[in-house]
Amino acid sequence: MTIPAIRILIRVLGVVALAGLLASCAEEKAPDAAEIEIKGAPDAGQVELVKSIVSVFTTACAGLNRHWDAVESAVATINYPPDIRRDTRRGWRLEVRLVIKTRAEGFPARYAYASGQTLEYYIGVGRNSGVVSRQVPAQKLCRMAVSDPLRNRFDSFLAMPGLRNIDREAERMDVR
């Protein structure tokens, strides 16, 4: 095979791989913001801010994104000020506590550990935006590092750069 033929083959394989990736993304079932109950947001601007934060999270959390139909209920609550433990370590300006109850059935076998659970996430925007969870099923569902109590590591943190723009919006709104 000649070098130009190899280059063409590589390009064709790249296009096929990209098409497969886009097709798998099209199958994802990201939640509609109307499906998530929002508490603790005093005005419409903060409600939209919380919806944006939850949207970034649910898009980044592969297990939830692909299997949102296995979710029974979801409640997002603004925590302001953020929990002092997370606030001082992460520099969060705003924290959203997301509690998700999953159906007893609905996840494929790969995610069976998440069935019938109440999953809890703390999503923060600020200097080091991301999500924290203490629950192993919640961590696994979002491909977070699994906490290790034997090593005194109870929380698992996953950085979410997609929250940076929301942090700027929260700063502009002077969320307090």
Secondary structure, DSSP 8 states (H G I E B T S, - for coil): --HHHHHHHHHHHHHHHHHHHHHHHHT-----GGGSEEES--SHHHHHHHHHHHHHHHHH-HHHHHTGGGEEEEEEEEESS--HHHHHHH-EEEEEEEEEEE-SS-S-GGGGGGTT-EEEEEEEEETT-EEEE--HHHHHHTT----BGGGTB--EEEE-GGGHHHHHHHHHHT--
